[in-house]
Amino acid sequence: MVRRLGQSCVASIVTTLIGLFAALLVGVLWWPPGAGLTLIGIGLVTAGTSARLLAVRWHWTASVVASSFGAMAACFFAASTAELLPPGSIEWMWKGGLYGACFGLPVAALLSPVGLVENASIRSTTPTLQGQKDIK
């Protein structure tokens, strides 16, 4: 159980970082339209879909809820550093990304046990082929 909890925490943190990186990349390449709520939305959607992909495709216990909330917090704090740093610059990407990660990753880690509940419901609704055992 502790191993699964650790795997859920790591998977949620990784998908939160994927969402933050995607948002920062869009912010650097396309700042004026990609700022603010758009930046937060990009991070949220990317983190949520990557967590779902990890949970369904590779059977990691990544939590969609933890990854999405972590990416929202990380992208919000990264976007807020654009008031202090030149928006859309490489300096903003590095410093804002680190600042956002400092707030978003603990959120994802604290909410990661939700991934165990989510994946248990996925496993119980997924039909198994005849003659195949359910892996737990």
N, C-alpha and C positions, 0 to 999 in steps of 0.2 A: 504494500500500500504506500509506503514512504517513497519507494522507487517511482511509482506512478505519479505521486504528487510532485516529485522533483522533475519528472519528465514533463508534466503539465506546466510547471513553472517555466522551464527552459523553452518549451515550445511556444508559450504565450509571449515570452520576452522576445524570441526570435521573430515572430510574426509582427509584434509591435515595432521592432526595428525595421522590418521590411516596409511597413506602412509609413513610418517616419521618413525613411530614405526616399520612397517614391514621392512623398509630398515635398521634401526638400529639393529633389531633382526637378520637379515641376516648378517650384518656386524660383530656382535659379534660371531655368530656361525661359520661363514665361511669367515674370513677376506681376505686372499690373493686373491682369485678369485672374491670375492664379493665387492671389493673396487672400488673407482673411478666412472666411467660411469655406471658400473653395479649397484652400489648403487643408483645412481640417477634414472636409469631406473626402478628399483624395486619400488622406492617411487612414481614415476610418474604413472606407470601402476596401482599400488594398489590404489592410490588416485583417479585416473580417473574412475576405475571400481567401487569403492565403492560409488563415487558421482553419477554415472549412476544408480547403484542399489538403492540408496536412492531416486533418482528422479523418477524412473519408478515404483519401487515396493511399496514404502511408501509415494509417492507424496510429498516429501520434495523438496524444491527449491534449491538443491545443484547444483552448477555449476561445470561441468567437467573441463572447461577451468581454472577457478579460483583455483580449487583443484589441478589440474595438475601443474600449474605454481607455486603455493605455495609449493607443495611437491618438485618440482625441486629445488627451491631456498633453502628450508630447508635441503634437502639432500646434496646439494652442500656445504653449510656452515658446516654441520655436518661432511662431509667427509674431509673438509679442516682442521678440528681440529686434524686429525690424524697425522699431521706434528708436533704438539705440545705435544700431549698426546700419550700414548702407543696404537697403532691401534688395534682395535678388543677387547679392554678390557672393563670391566664394567665402569671404570672411563671415557673412551671415550664415551660410550653409554650415560651416564648421562650428562656429560658436553658438549659433542658435540651435543647431542640431544637438550639440552636447548639453545645452541648457534644457532643451525639451526632453532629452533622454533621461536627464536627472529626475524629472518629475513623472514621465510616462512609464518608465520601466518598473518603478516600485508599485504603481497602480496595477500594472499587468501582473506582477508577481503576487500581490495581495489578493487579486480576484481570480487567480489561476485555479483554485480548487473547483470553481464552477465547471471547468473543463471535464472533470471526472464525472460530474452529474450529466453534462451534455452528452458525452460519449457513451455513457451507460444507456441513455435513451436511444441513441443511434444504433448501438449494438443489439438492443432488444427488439427493434423494429426491422432490422435488416434480416431478410430470409436467408437461411443457409441451404446449400444444396444437399440433396439426399446423400447420406453416407459421409458427410463432412461434419466435423465437430466444431462447435462454437469455441473460438479462442478467447480466453478471458485473461 
